[in-house]
Amino acid sequence: MSFRDHRTISSILNNLCVALLRCLSNELYVHYGSKKVRKVHLDEHPLQLQLRFLQELGHSNPYRMQLEGLSEDLPALFKFVAGKKQSLQP
């Protein structure tokens, strides 16, 4: 699969995430480590938020960022959670 194919799949997944977010009765939040929690707005794209986070960590290789995005360790640093904010606090 070429990088161009990955971009097409990424675009489809971004649109799907936005559509699902609009359908959820609960809200979607992004957790940055155990410290910062914020609401994901309807005009934001979850995969773009993840990409930006990985870039801030110093990643620049698209293939490497895809692998990191699939890593089982990533939720310790960055994850999405659906629900009510008060029920998401530790």
Buried (B, 14 or more C-beta within 10 A) or exposed (E): EEEEEEEEEBEEEBEEBBEEBEEEEEBBBBBBEEEEBEEBEEEBBBBEBBBEBBEEEEBEEEEEBBEBBEEEEBEEBBEBBBEEEEEBEE
